[in-house]
Amino acid sequence: MDYNHITSFLDKFKIILFKKEETKNVVVKTISDEISHPVLDNSVKIKNGIISVEGSPILRSEILIHKKQILTKLKASLLGSNFLDII
């Protein structure tokens, strides 16, 4: 029995998941570089172009201070991604 069609179908999902994970890694690195404070990978969630970061009030304030620079860098480094806001 030929299972190539199932393999190619599942490869599409693997590519989608890899792209989401890679995007999240770039977002975490960009935020960490901009605020000079490490941001944990599991504290960042991306949904519908909105980046939400969980953390201390000081961390969130620092991110909001640098929000414009972060969004600009993300737009330049992740072509095709449209991030609207960081909360």
Secondary structure, DSSP 8 states (H G I E B T S, - for coil): ---HHHHHHHHHHHHHHHHHHHHHHHHHHHHHHHHTS---GGGEEEETTEEEE-S-HHHHHHHHHTHHHHHHHHHHHSTT----EE-
